[in-house]
Amino acid sequence: MTEPVLKLSGLSKAFGALKVTDAVDLDLRPGEIHALIGPNGAGKSSLIKLVAGELAADAGAIHFDGREISDLDQISRARFGLTRTFQVSSLIPEFSARGNVMFAAQARRRSVFGFLRQVISDKDLVGDAMHALDRVGLADRAAVRVSELSHGEKRLLEIAMALAMQPRIFLMDEPMAGLGQEGSARLIGFLDKLRSEAPILLIEHDMEAVFQLADRISVLVSGRIIARGTADEIRNHPEVRTAYLGEDAA
Ligand SMILES: Nc1ncnc2c1ncn2[C@@H]1O[C@H](COP(=O)(O)OP(=O)(O)OP(=O)(O)O)[C@@H](O)[C@H]1O
């Protein structure tokens, strides 16, 4: 079997008495979309923050490309290509869409080229930014200020910024939220192709999107993985149906 790019082993985190991540084992293989689903407050976002290095784990290990990265900070992890999708809250509203993506492209070039950073030209960054905007269908909105973009466009801009970072894996926290039916359908098509470039760990409440996209689904309830399988396996899993899908399993 192909070696996973990302591997979490016995990962645990508590806020006081609340165990948000309880001995979680999870991996992400090349080319796959692994969805993480679960009810509100199950600990999905916390798990992504642990992987990105925004939160420090209490116990367990994170391996990325076979190397243990548990003790690395967020910036060092980003340098290895492990970064989570930007969030609307981290966009710079006064900058244009292109300006925001240039910012992400610059961060990537700096981390890759290190001491050559002074020779990174605006032309390179504009090229990188326009390419990423074009891929998410925002090229004609490049010069528009973020504050004037619709919510759906801001969500696509987050993805463009992630693309400009050229990560080795994508960590996505509810990318479909607020996109509307047409926007979601377009993003589903895009993510479906994106997985061949870099695998995606996907948190998503839109179950239609999850069942359509995910190669594997892990179900998190109260910080614990209670089930893992393909879309069909999860759809028909009795414990999942009661605990999460809100159905009577009987
Ligand atoms: N910094 C923090 N300090 C204390 N408690 C926190 C902190 N961050 C999250 N929590 C709590 O941890 C639990 C898990 O939160 P988390 O955001 O990871 O869940 P989630 O599954 O992503 O939820 P949602 O689907 O609603 O986004 C929640 O009860 C939340 O209130």
The ligand as a Tripos MOL2 file, in Angstrom:
@<TRIPOS>MOLECULE
LIG
   31    33     1     0     0
SMALL
NO_CHARGES

@<TRIPOS>ATOM
      1 N1         -9.2120   27.3030   22.7030 N.pl3     1 LIG1
      2 C1        -10.2040   26.6110   23.2770 C.ar      1 LIG1
      3 N2        -10.3600   26.6070   24.6160 N.ar      1 LIG1
      4 C2        -11.3500   25.8960   25.1970 C.ar      1 LIG1
      5 N3        -12.2320   25.1440   24.5340 N.ar      1 LIG1
      6 C3        -12.1340   25.1140   23.2040 C.ar      1 LIG1
      7 C4        -11.1170   25.8310   22.4890 C.ar      1 LIG1
      8 N4        -11.2620   25.5990   21.1400 N.ar      1 LIG1
      9 C5        -12.3130   24.7720   21.0410 C.ar      1 LIG1
     10 N5        -12.8280   24.4750   22.2520 N.ar      1 LIG1
     11 C6        -13.9590   23.5670   22.5100 C.3       1 LIG1
     12 O1        -13.5760   22.2980   21.9940 O.3       1 LIG1
     13 C7        -14.7000   21.6290   21.4420 C.3       1 LIG1
     14 C8        -14.3970   21.2300   20.0230 C.3       1 LIG1
     15 O2        -14.3540   22.3960   19.1980 O.3       1 LIG1
     16 P1        -14.0540   22.3290   17.6400 P.3       1 LIG1
     17 O3        -14.1690   23.7200   17.1190 O.co2     1 LIG1
     18 O4        -12.7800   21.6090   17.3950 O.co2     1 LIG1
     19 O5        -15.2790   21.4430   17.1350 O.3       1 LIG1
     20 P2        -15.8230   21.2400   15.6550 P.3       1 LIG1
     21 O6        -16.0870   19.7770   15.5130 O.co2     1 LIG1
     22 O7        -14.9160   21.8460   14.6560 O.co2     1 LIG1
     23 O8        -17.1890   22.0350   15.7260 O.3       1 LIG1
     24 P3        -18.0130   22.7760   14.5400 P.3       1 LIG1
     25 O9        -18.5220   21.7050   13.6270 O.co2     1 LIG1
     26 O10       -19.1270   23.4320   15.3220 O.co2     1 LIG1
     27 O11       -17.0880   23.7480   13.8950 O.co2     1 LIG1
     28 C9        -15.8800   22.5880   21.5780 C.3       1 LIG1
     29 O12       -16.6150   22.2170   22.7240 O.3       1 LIG1
     30 C10       -15.2360   23.9260   21.7660 C.3       1 LIG1
     31 O13       -16.0520   24.8010   22.5090 O.3       1 LIG1
@<TRIPOS>BOND
     1     1     2 1
     2     2     3 ar
     3     2     7 ar
     4     3     4 ar
     5     4     5 ar
     6     5     6 ar
     7     6     7 ar
     8     6    10 ar
     9     7     8 ar
    10     8     9 ar
    11     9    10 ar
    12    10    11 1
    13    11    12 1
    14    11    30 1
    15    12    13 1
    16    13    14 1
    17    13    28 1
    18    14    15 1
    19    15    16 1
    20    16    17 2
    21    16    18 1
    22    16    19 1
    23    19    20 1
    24    20    21 2
    25    20    22 1
    26    20    23 1
    27    23    24 1
    28    24    25 2
    29    24    26 1
    30    24    27 1
    31    28    29 1
    32    28    30 1
    33    30    31 1
@<TRIPOS>SUBSTRUCTURE
     1 LIG1         1 GROUP 0 **** ****
